[in-house]
Amino acid sequence: NPESLKVLQAVIEPALAQAQPEDRFQFEREGYFVADRYDHSPEKPVFNRILDLRDSFKPGK
């Protein structure tokens, strides 16, 4: 699936660089993420999306 890997550059809170492998977070309006168990480091934090936030709002008729 060509859409299965998306590499993004982003600005994060400095404290997130100190996350331990497998720590989980919700990034506002984006989804839930986990710190990568192999590639995450304070110098280069890596987070993997584990759940996408989808907009389920449907305006009333």
PyMOL Python script that loads the backbone (N, CA, C, O; Angstrom):
from pymol import cmd

cmd.read_pdbstr("""\
ATOM      1  N   ASN A   1       0.848  -1.178   0.000  1.00  0.00           N
ATOM      2  CA  ASN A   1       0.000   0.000   0.000  1.00  0.00           C
ATOM      3  C   ASN A   1       0.894   1.242   0.000  1.00  0.00           C
ATOM      4  O   ASN A   1       1.608   1.474   0.976  1.00  0.00           O
ATOM      5  N   PRO A   2       0.875   2.032  -1.048  1.00  0.00           N
ATOM      6  CA  PRO A   2       1.743   3.210  -1.109  1.00  0.00           C
ATOM      7  C   PRO A   2       1.396   4.280  -0.076  1.00  0.00           C
ATOM      8  O   PRO A   2       2.225   5.146   0.203  1.00  0.00           O
ATOM      9  N   GLU A   3       0.204   4.243   0.492  1.00  0.00           N
ATOM     10  CA  GLU A   3      -0.205   5.225   1.501  1.00  0.00           C
ATOM     11  C   GLU A   3       0.126   4.777   2.922  1.00  0.00           C
ATOM     12  O   GLU A   3      -0.200   5.486   3.874  1.00  0.00           O
ATOM     13  N   SER A   4       0.764   3.623   3.088  1.00  0.00           N
ATOM     14  CA  SER A   4       0.990   3.093   4.436  1.00  0.00           C
ATOM     15  C   SER A   4       2.155   3.758   5.167  1.00  0.00           C
ATOM     16  O   SER A   4       2.264   3.627   6.386  1.00  0.00           O
ATOM     17  N   LEU A   5       3.021   4.462   4.455  1.00  0.00           N
ATOM     18  CA  LEU A   5       4.140   5.144   5.102  1.00  0.00           C
ATOM     19  C   LEU A   5       4.120   6.615   4.733  1.00  0.00           C
ATOM     20  O   LEU A   5       4.201   6.984   3.561  1.00  0.00           O
ATOM     21  N   LYS A   6       4.011   7.448   5.763  1.00  0.00           N
ATOM     22  CA  LYS A   6       4.088   8.893   5.576  1.00  0.00           C
ATOM     23  C   LYS A   6       5.098   9.420   6.580  1.00  0.00           C
ATOM     24  O   LYS A   6       4.931   9.238   7.786  1.00  0.00           O
ATOM     25  N   VAL A   7       6.127  10.061   6.097  1.00  0.00           N
ATOM     26  CA  VAL A   7       7.150  10.638   6.960  1.00  0.00           C
ATOM     27  C   VAL A   7       6.919  12.142   6.991  1.00  0.00           C
ATOM     28  O   VAL A   7       6.943  12.807   5.955  1.00  0.00           O
ATOM     29  N   LEU A   8       6.696  12.670   8.191  1.00  0.00           N
ATOM     30  CA  LEU A   8       6.404  14.085   8.362  1.00  0.00           C
ATOM     31  C   LEU A   8       7.453  14.741   9.243  1.00  0.00           C
ATOM     32  O   LEU A   8       7.968  14.124  10.176  1.00  0.00           O
ATOM     33  N   GLN A   9       7.759  15.970   8.949  1.00  0.00           N
ATOM     34  CA  GLN A   9       8.599  16.790   9.810  1.00  0.00           C
ATOM     35  C   GLN A   9       7.650  17.704  10.579  1.00  0.00           C
ATOM     36  O   GLN A   9       6.761  18.311   9.981  1.00  0.00           O
ATOM     37  N   ALA A  10       7.825  17.812  11.892  1.00  0.00           N
ATOM     38  CA  ALA A  10       6.895  18.606  12.693  1.00  0.00           C
ATOM     39  C   ALA A  10       7.620  19.240  13.875  1.00  0.00           C
ATOM     40  O   ALA A  10       8.728  18.846  14.240  1.00  0.00           O
ATOM     41  N   VAL A  11       6.966  20.224  14.452  1.00  0.00           N
ATOM     42  CA  VAL A  11       7.444  20.845  15.683  1.00  0.00           C
ATOM     43  C   VAL A  11       6.639  20.235  16.826  1.00  0.00           C
ATOM     44  O   VAL A  11       5.410  20.197  16.773  1.00  0.00           O
ATOM     45  N   ILE A  12       7.338  19.755  17.863  1.00  0.00           N
ATOM     46  CA  ILE A  12       6.654  19.125  18.993  1.00  0.00           C
ATOM     47  C   ILE A  12       7.104  19.782  20.290  1.00  0.00           C
ATOM     48  O   ILE A  12       8.105  20.498  20.332  1.00  0.00           O
ATOM     49  N   GLU A  13       6.349  19.524  21.334  1.00  0.00           N
ATOM     50  CA  GLU A  13       6.737  19.988  22.665  1.00  0.00           C
ATOM     51  C   GLU A  13       8.084  19.355  23.023  1.00  0.00           C
ATOM     52  O   GLU A  13       8.284  18.168  22.765  1.00  0.00           O
ATOM     53  N   PRO A  14       9.004  20.112  23.607  1.00  0.00           N
ATOM     54  CA  PRO A  14      10.320  19.551  23.954  1.00  0.00           C
ATOM     55  C   PRO A  14      10.236  18.302  24.835  1.00  0.00           C
ATOM     56  O   PRO A  14      11.079  17.413  24.718  1.00  0.00           O
ATOM     57  N   ALA A  15       9.248  18.224  25.700  1.00  0.00           N
ATOM     58  CA  ALA A  15       9.125  17.067  26.594  1.00  0.00           C
ATOM     59  C   ALA A  15       8.888  15.767  25.827  1.00  0.00           C
ATOM     60  O   ALA A  15       9.237  14.696  26.324  1.00  0.00           O
ATOM     61  N   LEU A  16       8.308  15.834  24.636  1.00  0.00           N
ATOM     62  CA  LEU A  16       8.046  14.613  23.870  1.00  0.00           C
ATOM     63  C   LEU A  16       9.334  13.933  23.420  1.00  0.00           C
ATOM     64  O   LEU A  16       9.339  12.725  23.183  1.00  0.00           O
ATOM     65  N   ALA A  17      10.407  14.676  23.301  1.00  0.00           N
ATOM     66  CA  ALA A  17      11.685  14.063  22.935  1.00  0.00           C
ATOM     67  C   ALA A  17      12.175  13.130  24.036  1.00  0.00           C
ATOM     68  O   ALA A  17      12.970  12.227  23.777  1.00  0.00           O
ATOM     69  N   GLN A  18      11.706  13.343  25.263  1.00  0.00           N
ATOM     70  CA  GLN A  18      12.114  12.511  26.397  1.00  0.00           C
ATOM     71  C   GLN A  18      11.213  11.290  26.582  1.00  0.00           C
ATOM     72  O   GLN A  18      11.381  10.537  27.541  1.00  0.00           O
ATOM     73  N   ALA A  19      10.267  11.092  25.680  1.00  0.00           N
ATOM     74  CA  ALA A  19       9.369   9.940  25.785  1.00  0.00           C
ATOM     75  C   ALA A  19      10.167   8.641  25.736  1.00  0.00           C
ATOM     76  O   ALA A  19      11.201   8.550  25.074  1.00  0.00           O
ATOM     77  N   GLN A  20       9.672   7.662  26.438  1.00  0.00           N
ATOM     78  CA  GLN A  20      10.282   6.337  26.421  1.00  0.00           C
ATOM     79  C   GLN A  20       9.644   5.512  25.307  1.00  0.00           C
ATOM     80  O   GLN A  20       8.498   5.762  24.932  1.00  0.00           O
ATOM     81  N   PRO A  21      10.376   4.527  24.772  1.00  0.00           N
ATOM     82  CA  PRO A  21       9.778   3.660  23.757  1.00  0.00           C
ATOM     83  C   PRO A  21       8.456   3.079  24.248  1.00  0.00           C
ATOM     84  O   PRO A  21       8.337   2.657  25.398  1.00  0.00           O
ATOM     85  N   GLU A  22       7.478   3.065  23.367  1.00  0.00           N
ATOM     86  CA  GLU A  22       6.132   2.538  23.623  1.00  0.00           C
ATOM     87  C   GLU A  22       5.242   3.495  24.414  1.00  0.00           C
ATOM     88  O   GLU A  22       4.090   3.153  24.680  1.00  0.00           O
ATOM     89  N   ASP A  23       5.728   4.690  24.806  1.00  0.00           N
ATOM     90  CA  ASP A  23       4.848   5.692  25.420  1.00  0.00           C
ATOM     91  C   ASP A  23       3.834   6.142  24.380  1.00  0.00           C
ATOM     92  O   ASP A  23       4.159   6.273  23.200  1.00  0.00           O
ATOM     93  N   ARG A  24       2.604   6.379  24.824  1.00  0.00           N
ATOM     94  CA  ARG A  24       1.523   6.736  23.899  1.00  0.00           C
ATOM     95  C   ARG A  24       1.038   8.153  24.154  1.00  0.00           C
ATOM     96  O   ARG A  24       1.028   8.634  25.287  1.00  0.00           O
ATOM     97  N   PHE A  25       0.632   8.814  23.062  1.00  0.00           N
ATOM     98  CA  PHE A  25       0.200  10.205  23.129  1.00  0.00           C
ATOM     99  C   PHE A  25      -0.931  10.450  22.146  1.00  0.00           C
ATOM    100  O   PHE A  25      -1.062   9.757  21.138  1.00  0.00           O
ATOM    101  N   GLN A  26      -1.753  11.460  22.462  1.00  0.00           N
ATOM    102  CA  GLN A  26      -2.720  11.954  21.488  1.00  0.00           C
ATOM    103  C   GLN A  26      -2.200  13.292  20.975  1.00  0.00           C
ATOM    104  O   GLN A  26      -1.944  14.206  21.758  1.00  0.00           O
ATOM    105  N   PHE A  27      -2.047  13.400  19.677  1.00  0.00           N
ATOM    106  CA  PHE A  27      -1.682  14.667  19.052  1.00  0.00           C
ATOM    107  C   PHE A  27      -2.975  15.294  18.571  1.00  0.00           C
ATOM    108  O   PHE A  27      -3.704  14.701  17.776  1.00  0.00           O
ATOM    109  N   GLU A  28      -3.260  16.500  19.056  1.00  0.00           N
ATOM    110  CA  GLU A  28      -4.542  17.155  18.784  1.00  0.00           C
ATOM    111  C   GLU A  28      -4.906  17.142  17.307  1.00  0.00           C
ATOM    112  O   GLU A  28      -4.096  17.468  16.439  1.00  0.00           O
ATOM    113  N   ARG A  29      -6.140  16.761  17.053  1.00  0.00           N
ATOM    114  CA  ARG A  29      -6.738  16.734  15.718  1.00  0.00           C
ATOM    115  C   ARG A  29      -5.999  15.829  14.734  1.00  0.00           C
ATOM    116  O   ARG A  29      -6.262  15.889  13.533  1.00  0.00           O
ATOM    117  N   GLU A  30      -5.090  15.001  15.215  1.00  0.00           N
ATOM    118  CA  GLU A  30      -4.343  14.109  14.320  1.00  0.00           C
ATOM    119  C   GLU A  30      -4.617  12.642  14.627  1.00  0.00           C
ATOM    120  O   GLU A  30      -4.942  11.871  13.724  1.00  0.00           O
ATOM    121  N   GLY A  31      -4.487  12.249  15.896  1.00  0.00           N
ATOM    122  CA  GLY A  31      -4.690  10.857  16.241  1.00  0.00           C
ATOM    123  C   GLY A  31      -3.853  10.459  17.444  1.00  0.00           C
ATOM    124  O   GLY A  31      -3.294  11.302  18.147  1.00  0.00           O
ATOM    125  N   TYR A  32      -3.781   9.153  17.662  1.00  0.00           N
ATOM    126  CA  TYR A  32      -2.992   8.600  18.757  1.00  0.00           C
ATOM    127  C   TYR A  32      -1.702   8.020  18.183  1.00  0.00           C
ATOM    128  O   TYR A  32      -1.702   7.383  17.130  1.00  0.00           O
ATOM    129  N   PHE A  33      -0.606   8.254  18.900  1.00  0.00           N
ATOM    130  CA  PHE A  33       0.709   7.856  18.427  1.00  0.00           C
ATOM    131  C   PHE A  33       1.471   7.153  19.539  1.00  0.00           C
ATOM    132  O   PHE A  33       1.186   7.348  20.721  1.00  0.00           O
ATOM    133  N   VAL A  34       2.442   6.335  19.152  1.00  0.00           N
ATOM    134  CA  VAL A  34       3.312   5.645  20.101  1.00  0.00           C
ATOM    135  C   VAL A  34       4.763   5.937  19.711  1.00  0.00           C
ATOM    136  O   VAL A  34       5.106   5.962  18.529  1.00  0.00           O
ATOM    137  N   ALA A  35       5.606   6.158  20.721  1.00  0.00           N
ATOM    138  CA  ALA A  35       7.034   6.362  20.463  1.00  0.00           C
ATOM    139  C   ALA A  35       7.624   5.047  19.953  1.00  0.00           C
ATOM    140  O   ALA A  35       7.444   3.995  20.566  1.00  0.00           O
ATOM    141  N   ASP A  36       8.322   5.119  18.837  1.00  0.00           N
ATOM    142  CA  ASP A  36       8.878   3.921  18.205  1.00  0.00           C
ATOM    143  C   ASP A  36       9.860   3.216  19.136  1.00  0.00           C
ATOM    144  O   ASP A  36      10.717   3.857  19.744  1.00  0.00           O
ATOM    145  N   ARG A  37       9.733   1.914  19.241  1.00  0.00           N
ATOM    146  CA  ARG A  37      10.583   1.167  20.179  1.00  0.00           C
ATOM    147  C   ARG A  37      12.026   1.038  19.711  1.00  0.00           C
ATOM    148  O   ARG A  37      12.913   0.781  20.525  1.00  0.00           O
ATOM    149  N   TYR A  38      12.282   1.213  18.415  1.00  0.00           N
ATOM    150  CA  TYR A  38      13.644   1.057  17.901  1.00  0.00           C
ATOM    151  C   TYR A  38      14.296   2.378  17.489  1.00  0.00           C
ATOM    152  O   TYR A  38      15.475   2.596  17.770  1.00  0.00           O
ATOM    153  N   ASP A  39      13.555   3.248  16.834  1.00  0.00           N
ATOM    154  CA  ASP A  39      14.147   4.444  16.226  1.00  0.00           C
ATOM    155  C   ASP A  39      13.998   5.726  17.034  1.00  0.00           C
ATOM    156  O   ASP A  39      14.633   6.724  16.695  1.00  0.00           O
ATOM    157  N   HIS A  40      13.192   5.742  18.082  1.00  0.00           N
ATOM    158  CA  HIS A  40      12.959   6.963  18.859  1.00  0.00           C
ATOM    159  C   HIS A  40      14.187   7.308  19.696  1.00  0.00           C
ATOM    160  O   HIS A  40      14.736   6.451  20.389  1.00  0.00           O
ATOM    161  N   SER A  41      14.611   8.560  19.628  1.00  0.00           N
ATOM    162  CA  SER A  41      15.708   9.043  20.471  1.00  0.00           C
ATOM    163  C   SER A  41      15.451  10.514  20.769  1.00  0.00           C
ATOM    164  O   SER A  41      14.704  11.157  20.032  1.00  0.00           O
ATOM    165  N   PRO A  42      16.044  11.071  21.826  1.00  0.00           N
ATOM    166  CA  PRO A  42      15.844  12.494  22.130  1.00  0.00           C
ATOM    167  C   PRO A  42      16.301  13.405  20.988  1.00  0.00           C
ATOM    168  O   PRO A  42      15.728  14.473  20.774  1.00  0.00           O
ATOM    169  N   GLU A  43      17.327  12.983  20.261  1.00  0.00           N
ATOM    170  CA  GLU A  43      17.826  13.801  19.153  1.00  0.00           C
ATOM    171  C   GLU A  43      16.917  13.737  17.927  1.00  0.00           C
ATOM    172  O   GLU A  43      16.815  14.702  17.170  1.00  0.00           O
ATOM    173  N   LYS A  44      16.259  12.595  17.738  1.00  0.00           N
ATOM    174  CA  LYS A  44      15.376  12.410  16.577  1.00  0.00           C
ATOM    175  C   LYS A  44      14.167  11.577  17.005  1.00  0.00           C
ATOM    176  O   LYS A  44      14.144  10.362  16.808  1.00  0.00           O
ATOM    177  N   PRO A  45      13.164  12.235  17.592  1.00  0.00           N
ATOM    178  CA  PRO A  45      11.987  11.492  18.048  1.00  0.00           C
ATOM    179  C   PRO A  45      11.214  10.898  16.866  1.00  0.00           C
ATOM    180  O   PRO A  45      11.056  11.541  15.828  1.00  0.00           O
ATOM    181  N   VAL A  46      10.742   9.680  17.039  1.00  0.00           N
ATOM    182  CA  VAL A  46       9.947   9.004  16.011  1.00  0.00           C
ATOM    183  C   VAL A  46       8.675   8.495  16.671  1.00  0.00           C
ATOM    184  O   VAL A  46       8.724   7.754  17.653  1.00  0.00           O
ATOM    185  N   PHE A  47       7.527   8.907  16.115  1.00  0.00           N
ATOM    186  CA  PHE A  47       6.228   8.472  16.626  1.00  0.00           C
ATOM    187  C   PHE A  47       5.462   7.791  15.500  1.00  0.00           C
ATOM    188  O   PHE A  47       5.455   8.267  14.365  1.00  0.00           O
ATOM    189  N   ASN A  48       4.825   6.685  15.821  1.00  0.00           N
ATOM    190  CA  ASN A  48       4.022   5.939  14.853  1.00  0.00           C
ATOM    191  C   ASN A  48       2.549   6.127  15.176  1.00  0.00           C
ATOM    192  O   ASN A  48       2.138   5.996  16.329  1.00  0.00           O
ATOM    193  N   ARG A  49       1.746   6.438  14.144  1.00  0.00           N
ATOM    194  CA  ARG A  49       0.303   6.593  14.360  1.00  0.00           C
ATOM    195  C   ARG A  49      -0.307   5.220  14.611  1.00  0.00           C
ATOM    196  O   ARG A  49      -0.071   4.275  13.858  1.00  0.00           O
ATOM    197  N   ILE A  50      -1.098   5.122  15.681  1.00  0.00           N
ATOM    198  CA  ILE A  50      -1.770   3.862  15.977  1.00  0.00           C
ATOM    199  C   ILE A  50      -3.280   3.970  15.806  1.00  0.00           C
ATOM    200  O   ILE A  50      -3.966   2.957  15.672  1.00  0.00           O
ATOM    201  N   LEU A  51      -3.804   5.210  15.810  1.00  0.00           N
ATOM    202  CA  LEU A  51      -5.237   5.410  15.598  1.00  0.00           C
ATOM    203  C   LEU A  51      -5.456   6.793  15.014  1.00  0.00           C
ATOM    204  O   LEU A  51      -5.020   7.797  15.576  1.00  0.00           O
ATOM    205  N   ASP A  52      -6.132   6.832  13.890  1.00  0.00           N
ATOM    206  CA  ASP A  52      -6.427   8.091  13.220  1.00  0.00           C
ATOM    207  C   ASP A  52      -7.691   8.694  13.822  1.00  0.00           C
ATOM    208  O   ASP A  52      -8.637   7.969  14.130  1.00  0.00           O
ATOM    209  N   LEU A  53      -7.714  10.007  13.991  1.00  0.00           N
ATOM    210  CA  LEU A  53      -8.938  10.678  14.419  1.00  0.00           C
ATOM    211  C   LEU A  53      -9.721  11.047  13.170  1.00  0.00           C
ATOM    212  O   LEU A  53      -9.251  11.817  12.333  1.00  0.00           O
ATOM    213  N   ARG A  54     -10.887  10.505  13.060  1.00  0.00           N
ATOM    214  CA  ARG A  54     -11.723  10.799  11.898  1.00  0.00           C
ATOM    215  C   ARG A  54     -12.864  11.692  12.334  1.00  0.00           C
ATOM    216  O   ARG A  54     -13.405  11.543  13.430  1.00  0.00           O
ATOM    217  N   ASP A  55     -13.215  12.599  11.484  1.00  0.00           N
ATOM    218  CA  ASP A  55     -14.305  13.514  11.777  1.00  0.00           C
ATOM    219  C   ASP A  55     -15.628  12.803  11.510  1.00  0.00           C
ATOM    220  O   ASP A  55     -15.982  12.559  10.357  1.00  0.00           O
ATOM    221  N   SER A  56     -16.356  12.472  12.572  1.00  0.00           N
ATOM    222  CA  SER A  56     -17.628  11.778  12.414  1.00  0.00           C
ATOM    223  C   SER A  56     -18.804  12.728  12.568  1.00  0.00           C
ATOM    224  O   SER A  56     -19.954  12.290  12.598  1.00  0.00           O
ATOM    225  N   PHE A  57     -18.530  14.034  12.667  1.00  0.00           N
ATOM    226  CA  PHE A  57     -19.591  15.023  12.825  1.00  0.00           C
ATOM    227  C   PHE A  57     -20.423  15.104  11.556  1.00  0.00           C
ATOM    228  O   PHE A  57     -19.894  15.269  10.457  1.00  0.00           O
ATOM    229  N   LYS A  58     -21.731  14.985  11.727  1.00  0.00           N
ATOM    230  CA  LYS A  58     -22.653  15.131  10.600  1.00  0.00           C
ATOM    231  C   LYS A  58     -23.688  16.172  10.991  1.00  0.00           C
ATOM    232  O   LYS A  58     -24.466  15.954  11.919  1.00  0.00           O
ATOM    233  N   PRO A  59     -23.706  17.290  10.299  1.00  0.00           N
ATOM    234  CA  PRO A  59     -24.664  18.338  10.656  1.00  0.00           C
ATOM    235  C   PRO A  59     -26.105  17.840  10.520  1.00  0.00           C
ATOM    236  O   PRO A  59     -26.434  17.073   9.615  1.00  0.00           O
ATOM    237  N   GLY A  60     -26.963  18.302  11.458  1.00  0.00           N
ATOM    238  CA  GLY A  60     -28.373  17.915  11.418  1.00  0.00           C
ATOM    239  C   GLY A  60     -29.078  18.495  10.206  1.00  0.00           C
ATOM    240  O   GLY A  60     -28.670  19.514   9.649  1.00  0.00           O
ATOM    241  N   LYS A  61     -30.141  17.823   9.817  1.00  0.00           N
ATOM    242  CA  LYS A  61     -30.894  18.288   8.644  1.00  0.00           C
ATOM    243  C   LYS A  61     -32.084  19.097   9.070  1.00  0.00           C
ATOM    244  O   LYS A  61     -32.840  19.575   8.224  1.00  0.00           O
TER     245      LYS A  61
END
""", "prot")
cmd.dss("prot")
cmd.show_as("cartoon", "prot")
cmd.util.cbc("prot")
cmd.orient("prot")
